[in-house]
């Protein structure tokens, strides 16, 4: 029955929103550990990773089962329901990849020594990344394409941050005020901030598609609607 499928969609939507909150928590902790090696936070990150991986599989299985059951009973899905189901599956994958990047940050920093020399610019960048993840979750929770559009516009800004961090690290290494190992970690951390923002953009694209049916893509001219493109 249509109402049964809609109930499954609603349940899946709640699951994906909860998953987004877990991923935001993991990313926040990962950046905290990057700046100050905190063993307690590292343990929580690993626990979160395990839970996120488990729920990632569960969401995909629930989505597939919902579609199978709807097919068995001949449920006619409207366009919005079909889009929502596929969007949930796509967002689920993006969230899992964001979590992987958070764990990677912690693993890469495990062998790096004193991190006090990392510049404020990099901390601003990581805080901005957390804000992007937060706004992405809010856009999904509110089904808000306008907020999703704001998330899209943050991607280029994050790349600008990365370039500035890279230049500063190279300058300080040459000046002898920054060790090579820490400089490499800083560049790696900045690159992962950009990757997280990219995955958030992918989620934002899906929020826009689910609500409007529009397919947006990033071009040299910025974000454009390619739905009616030749």
MODA-V350210 format. One record per residue. N is the residue number from 1. RES is the residue in three letters. SS is DSSP state (H for helix, E for strand, L for the rest). PHI is phi in whole degrees, -180 to 180 (NA if undefined). OMEGA is omega in whole degrees, -180 to 180 (none if undefined). Layout:
[[N	RES	SS	PHI	OMEGA] [N	RES	SS	PHI	OMEGA]]
This chain:
[[1	UNK	L	NA	-178] [2	UNK	H	-56	-177] [3	UNK	H	-68	177] [4	UNK	H	-67	178] [5	UNK	H	-64	179] [6	UNK	H	-63	177] [7	UNK	H	-64	177] [8	UNK	H	-66	177] [9	UNK	H	-61	-180] [10	UNK	H	-62	179] [11	UNK	H	-66	178] [12	UNK	H	-62	180] [13	UNK	H	-64	177] [14	UNK	H	-64	179] [15	UNK	H	-65	-177] [16	UNK	H	-71	177] [17	UNK	H	-68	177] [18	UNK	H	-65	177] [19	UNK	H	-63	178] [20	UNK	H	-61	178] [21	UNK	H	-66	178] [22	UNK	H	-63	-179] [23	UNK	H	-64	177] [24	UNK	H	-61	178] [25	UNK	H	-63	-179] [26	UNK	H	-64	-180] [27	UNK	H	-64	179] [28	UNK	H	-60	179] [29	UNK	H	-65	-179] [30	UNK	H	-61	179] [31	UNK	H	-69	177] [32	UNK	H	-61	179] [33	UNK	H	-67	-179] [34	UNK	H	-61	-178] [35	UNK	H	-94	179] [36	UNK	L	-151	-175] [37	UNK	L	-60	-175] [38	UNK	L	-115	-175] [39	UNK	H	-66	179] [40	UNK	H	-64	178] [41	UNK	H	-67	179] [42	UNK	H	-60	178] [43	UNK	H	-64	179] [44	UNK	H	-65	178] [45	UNK	H	-62	180] [46	UNK	H	-64	177] [47	UNK	H	-65	178] [48	UNK	H	-64	179] [49	UNK	H	-59	179] [50	UNK	H	-61	-180] [51	UNK	H	-68	180] [52	UNK	H	-63	179] [53	UNK	H	-63	-180] [54	UNK	H	-65	-177] [55	UNK	H	-72	174] [56	UNK	H	-55	179] [57	UNK	H	-67	-179] [58	UNK	H	-62	-179] [59	UNK	H	-62	180] [60	UNK	H	-63	180] [61	UNK	H	-64	180] [62	UNK	H	-64	180] [63	UNK	H	-66	179] [64	UNK	H	-64	-180] [65	UNK	H	-63	179] [66	UNK	H	-63	180] [67	UNK	H	-69	179] [68	UNK	H	-63	-179] [69	UNK	H	-65	178] [70	UNK	H	-64	179] [71	UNK	H	-68	-179] [72	UNK	H	-60	-176] [73	UNK	L	-97	177] [74	UNK	L	71	179] [75	UNK	L	-69	176] [76	UNK	L	-92	-179] [77	UNK	L	-91	174] [78	UNK	L	-83	-175] [79	UNK	H	-61	-179] [80	UNK	H	-63	180] [81	UNK	H	-64	-180] [82	UNK	H	-64	179] [83	UNK	H	-62	-178] [84	UNK	H	-61	-179] [85	UNK	H	-63	-179] [86	UNK	H	-67	178] [87	UNK	H	-66	178] [88	UNK	H	-58	180] [89	UNK	H	-63	-179] [90	UNK	H	-67	179] [91	UNK	H	-63	178] [92	UNK	H	-56	180] [93	UNK	H	-67	-180] [94	UNK	H	-64	180] [95	UNK	H	-63	180] [96	UNK	H	-64	-180] [97	UNK	H	-73	174] [98	UNK	H	-62	179] [99	UNK	H	-61	178] [100	UNK	H	-60	179] [101	UNK	H	-66	177] [102	UNK	H	-62	179] [103	UNK	H	-65	180] [104	UNK	H	-62	177] [105	UNK	H	-59	-180] [106	UNK	H	-64	-178] [107	UNK	H	-65	180] [108	UNK	H	-68	-178] [109	UNK	H	-85	-174] [110	UNK	L	-62	-176] [111	UNK	L	-102	-179] [112	UNK	L	-86	-177] [113	UNK	L	-80	-176] [114	UNK	L	-58	-177] [115	UNK	L	-110	-177] [116	UNK	L	-66	-177] [117	UNK	L	-81	-179] [118	UNK	L	-67	-172] [119	UNK	L	-74	178] [120	UNK	H	-61	180] [121	UNK	H	-56	-179] [122	UNK	H	-69	178] [123	UNK	H	-67	176] [124	UNK	H	-62	180] [125	UNK	H	-64	-180] [126	UNK	H	-67	177] [127	UNK	H	-64	178] [128	UNK	H	-65	178] [129	UNK	H	-64	176] [130	UNK	H	-60	178] [131	UNK	H	-62	178] [132	UNK	H	-66	177] [133	UNK	H	-62	179] [134	UNK	H	-60	-179] [135	UNK	H	-68	175] [136	UNK	H	-63	178] [137	UNK	H	-62	180] [138	UNK	H	-65	178] [139	UNK	H	-61	178] [140	UNK	H	-68	-178] [141	UNK	H	-66	-177] [142	UNK	H	-93	-174] [143	UNK	L	51	-169] [144	UNK	L	-109	180] [145	UNK	H	-66	179] [146	UNK	H	-67	177] [147	UNK	H	-67	177] [148	UNK	H	-62	177] [149	UNK	H	-64	177] [150	UNK	H	-64	177] [151	UNK	H	-60	-179] [152	UNK	H	-59	-176] [153	UNK	H	-72	-179] [154	UNK	H	-79	-173] [155	UNK	H	-61	-179] [156	UNK	H	-65	179] [157	UNK	H	-63	180] [158	UNK	H	-67	177] [159	UNK	H	-66	176] [160	UNK	H	-62	175] [161	UNK	H	-58	-177] [162	UNK	H	-60	-180] [163	UNK	H	-62	-180] [164	UNK	H	-65	179] [165	UNK	H	-64	-180] [166	UNK	H	-62	180] [167	UNK	H	-64	-179] [168	UNK	H	-64	-180] [169	UNK	H	-64	179] [170	UNK	H	-63	180] [171	UNK	H	-64	-176] [172	UNK	H	-71	176] [173	UNK	H	-65	179] [174	UNK	H	-63	-179] [175	UNK	H	-79	180] [176	UNK	L	80	-179] [177	UNK	L	-99	-179] [178	UNK	L	-142	179] [179	UNK	L	-72	-178] [180	UNK	H	-64	-178] [181	UNK	H	-61	-180] [182	UNK	H	-69	178] [183	UNK	H	-62	179] [184	UNK	H	-65	178] [185	UNK	H	-66	178] [186	UNK	H	-60	180] [187	UNK	H	-65	178] [188	UNK	H	-65	180] [189	UNK	H	-63	179] [190	UNK	H	-64	180] [191	UNK	H	-64	180] [192	UNK	H	-74	172] [193	UNK	H	-61	178] [194	UNK	H	-63	-180] [195	UNK	H	-65	177] [196	UNK	H	-62	178] [197	UNK	H	-61	178] [198	UNK	H	-64	178] [199	UNK	H	-66	176] [200	UNK	H	-64	176] [201	UNK	H	-61	178] [202	UNK	H	-63	176] [203	UNK	H	-64	180] [204	UNK	H	-60	176] [205	UNK	H	-56	-177] [206	UNK	H	-70	176] [207	UNK	H	-62	179] [208	UNK	H	-63	-180] [209	UNK	H	-64	-178] [210	UNK	H	-61	-175] [211	UNK	H	-90	-173] [212	UNK	H	-120	-175] [213	UNK	L	81	-180] [214	UNK	L	-84	176] [215	UNK	L	-109	-178] [216	UNK	E	-109	180] [217	UNK	E	-139	-179] [218	UNK	E	-88	177] [219	UNK	E	-128	177] [220	UNK	L	-62	180] [221	UNK	L	-90	-178] [222	UNK	E	114	-179] [223	UNK	E	-84	-177] [224	UNK	E	-131	176] [225	UNK	E	-84	-178] [226	UNK	L	-106	-176] [227	UNK	L	-57	-178] [228	UNK	L	-99	-177] [229	UNK	L	-68	175] [230	UNK	L	-70	none]]
